Amino acid sequence: DAAGLLRTSIRCDDPVLFLEYKHLYRQTYNKGEDPGADFMIPFGKGSLRREGSDVLVITWGALVQRSLLAAQQAAERDGIQTAVLDLRTIMPFDWESIAHLVKQTNRVVIAHEDTLTCGFGAELAARIADELFPYLDAPIRRVAALDTPVAYSPDLEEAILPQPHDVLDAIRAVARF
């Protein structure tokens, strides 16, 4: 995805701010075949990484893999079928996919690495609550980093950033509501 989005950014006539999480480069699950010079992913088009009917997790960046792990654990341990939508881009973002999946699952978790306060997840939650409230059967749950600067120490970084168990707790909370 990073290669396709970067290629789209480079070939775009408009200014683009392309941010990627350096931690993702060191993860073996991100390695793959070179998709070729013409592989591009359009902005504002998410990817449904896991299908599910009980809860929707909306995520992007480093939280995609952690959300997939949490969704797998929710299915295996609790029988909660969790859809995971990777937004890929946050401006523009894939509102059509979000709306479609909210109407199917009626329960939403937004998982991202930014802080809870003033993070982009708050904007998504506000729009979902504003435009899709009749479809919600539970409050929207956000999973985010602590409201503190991220530390350089790997142990402190792990304590500050959301982990798979945080996403799993949120999935369980909205599923039981």
N, C-alpha and C positions, 0 to 999 in steps of 0.2 A: 504494500500500500504506500509506503513512504516513497518508493521510486516513482510510482504512478502519480502521486500527488505533487512531488517535486518537479516532475516533468511538466505537469499541467501548470504549475506556478511559473516555471521558466518560460513557457510558451504563451503565457497570458499577457494580453496587452495592458492590463491594469496593474497597479502596484499590488504586491502580495507580501504578506508577512508570514514566513514559513518557520514554524518552531517545531523542533522535535526533541524528544527526551533522550539524552545521551545514554541513559541506563538501558534503553531498549536495544542498543547496538550490541551489548554484551550478552543478550539472551539467546539461547540456542533455538527457541521456538520461533524466532524472527528470521532465521536463515532460510533461504529458498533459492530456487533457480532464478537466473536473470530473466525477467519477463520480456526483454527486448527493447529496442530503442523507441518503439511506437506505443508502448504500454502507458496509458494515461488513465487517471481516475478523475471524474468530474468533481468539482467542488459542490458541497451541499448534498451529496449522495452517500447515505450511510450504508452499512453492511450488517445484515442480520447474521450474527456469528453463532447464535444458538436459538432454536425455536422453543417456545414454551407457551403454555396457556394460563398459568396462574399469576405470574408476576413478570413485569418488564423491568430490566435493568438497562438504563441509558448510560453510556459511558464513552470514553475516548482515551487515546494515549496509553499510558502505562497501566491504567486500571482495567483495560480490556481483558488482559490475561488473568488478572486477579478476580475479575467478575466472572469469567468463564469457570475458574476453579470453584468459586463460591456457588455458582449455579449447578455445577456437577455435584458438589457436596449436598446442596439442598435437595436435589433429585434423589441421590442415593440414601441419604439419612432421613429425609422428611417427606419424600414423595412430592415435593413442590417443583412443578415444571416451570422453569424460568427462562424467558426469552432474554437474549443479550443483544442489544443494538449498539454497534460501534458507529458513532457519528462521523468519525474520520476528520471532519472539519467542523469548526464551531461558528464560523461566520463566512459564508452562509451555512446553516445547519439544515438537516433533513426533517423538516416539520411534517411532511406528508407521512413518512414512515412512523414518526413518533405518534401522530394522531391515530393512524391505523392500528398500531400495536396497543395503544392505551385503550382504545375501544374494544379490543379483543381480550386483554388481560384484566383491566379495571384496577390494577395495582401497579405503582411505579416506585422504583428506587433509582436515584441519580447518583452515580459513583464517579468521582473525579478527584484528581490529585491537588487541585487548588484548595485554598482555605474555604471553610464553610461560610464565613462572613465575606460577602462581596465576590464570591466565586461565580463562575458562569452557570453552575448548577442552580443557583438561586433564580437566575433569569429563566432557565428552562422550567423550573418548578412554578414560577409565577405565571408563565404563559399557559402551561398545562392546566393550572388551577383556574385561570381566567377563561380559557376557551374549551376545556374538556371536563370541567367539574361534574357535569351530569353523569359522566362515564366512570367516575372514580368511586370505588367501594372502600377505600382506605386513604388516610392521609399520605401525601407524597413524602418519601423518606430520602434524605440526602446523606451520602457518605463522602467525607472529605477530610483533608488534612487538618490538623490542629491549627488554631489561629495563632501561629507563631512562625517565625522564619525557619526554613528548613536548615538543619544543622549539616555540617560537613562530615561529622563522624557517622560511619555507616550504622552503628547501633542506635544513635539518636535519630538518624534519618528514618529508620524503620519504625521507631516509636512515634514519630510525628506523622508519617504518611499512612494512608489507609491500607489495610491488609485484607487478604481474602476473608478472614474471620469477621472483619467489620462489615463487609458486604453481605456475608452469610447471615449475620445477626439482623441486618436490615431486611433482607429477603424474608426471613422468618417472621419479623415483626409485622410487615405489611400483609403477609399471607394469613396470619392468625387474626388480624383485625376484624 
